[in-house]
Amino acid sequence: MELFYNLKKNGFLILLKSTILAVFFVLIYLFLLFAVNMNIELNSNLNEASNKELFTLTDTLTEPDAFYNFRQSKKLLTTVKSFYEKLNTNENINFVSSFDQPLQIENFKGKMEFNEAYGTDMEVIGNYIDPMTKKEVFDAKCFQVSKNFFDYYKLETDNNALFPWDDINIENHTLPILLGSNYKNSYSLGETIKGSFYLKSFDFKIIGFLKENTSVFYKNDLNKYLDDYIIVPYPEKLSNVSNENQEFVGMLYFAMLNGDVIIEQNKGLDYLSKQLSNAAKETGFYDYTLLGVPTFTLQYSRMYELINYNKTLLISIFLCITICLLAIVSFLNYKLYLNRRSRYYLSYFNGDSIKQLNTLIITDLSIGNALLLIFFVLFYLLFPIQNNLFLLNTVLGILLFSLLDIALMKRFLNKDIHSSFNDFY
């Protein structure tokens, strides 16, 4: 009967308070999830990138004839190979090499969005007959990366697949590849794709798929998304230049040479120039130049500051919401108390002890909190969420609000008991 009368008096208020608290706990979950993701970004890539300075390294053989003549000499190509190896293993700088050069894929099963020209001003051409191989091919977007690049940008796959960097051999006709997340409906793990890479035929074996929305910094693009790209690894061990591979490595090694050099901001250009000059003297390759890319530091610094500002703003908003919620809950508790005050007075005047009154108060308040707990247990079971501690945090939160409810109700009752009852009669 007590439960019936309590619900009759306070049913709407109990439901209102439980609904407000339910919304509040959901907001807490979203806030914590967002805060954790922001902290991960601030403490990893963004924090690190904001303290770096990036320069683009490129060759100076811009004239087609000069570039062609250079590649006709095995001796000169060997200097490119040696220069790249020096930079790639230099512990004083971080040389990250990447290039977006399309692959010619046979019997392509993907969408037109994977075409190299898609999203550009160029004409999008689907399958066509390659004039050299006489095979029907498709120009698929491809992004070539070195191990340093892969590690620096912390590229991740759904199945935790990694390139076997030390075993990659361009003399073989098989190369492992990763596919962007949008390829999942077109190709399967372990499948082999036939195509050509710098005019050389390869079997490309799929070893994994990049996680969705994977992005990197590339040519002033802060977020170059790789969802539509085939990822081809550069070899860590470069083959010696021979008559058989001269044409292929002549194109590949120059592509690998055109990368980015990342150094600490406090070291500066003079330090980097000295490192490159030493490598040039040791290898005999001098046909290089540096292009400054201040947007790398500027954009990452701005994003870092923006996230920090938003984090502070988010915390301030959350604190304001919490304060307002405590005020609303206190007001609703007072209304609940007013509706049940006569019952508490009757118990007190009939000789019930304070302990018995406290039990009655707890019983009255437990209805709404039990309803709230049941709601979140069902929510947790029906809708799996990322935070495994969410249910525990919710239970602790309900417990804290229950203690607040009891404390407020006891305060209201004690205040009335020790004051005049004239207004009550």
Secondary structure, 3 states (H helix, E strand, C coil): CHHHHHHHHHHHHHHHHHHHHHHHHHHHHHHHHHHHHHHHHHHCHHHHHCCEEEEEEEECCCCHHHHHHHHCCHHHHHHHHHHHHHHHCCCCCEEEEEECCCEEEECCCCCHHHECCCCCCCCCCCCEECCCCCCEEEEECEEEECHHHHHHCCCCECCCCCCCHHHCCCCCCEEEEEECHHHCCCCCCCCEEEEEECCEEEEEEEEEEECCCCEEEECCEEEEECCCCEEEECCCCCCCCCCCCHHHHHHHHHHHHCEEEEEECCCHHHHHHHHHHHHHHHHCCCCEEEEECHHHHHHHHHHHHHHHHHHHHHHHHHHHHHHHHHHHHHHHHHHHHHHHHHHHHHHHHCCCCHHHHHHHHHHHHHHHHHHHHHHHHHHHHHCCCCCCCHHHHHHHHHHHHHHHHHHHHHHHHHHHHCCCCCCCC
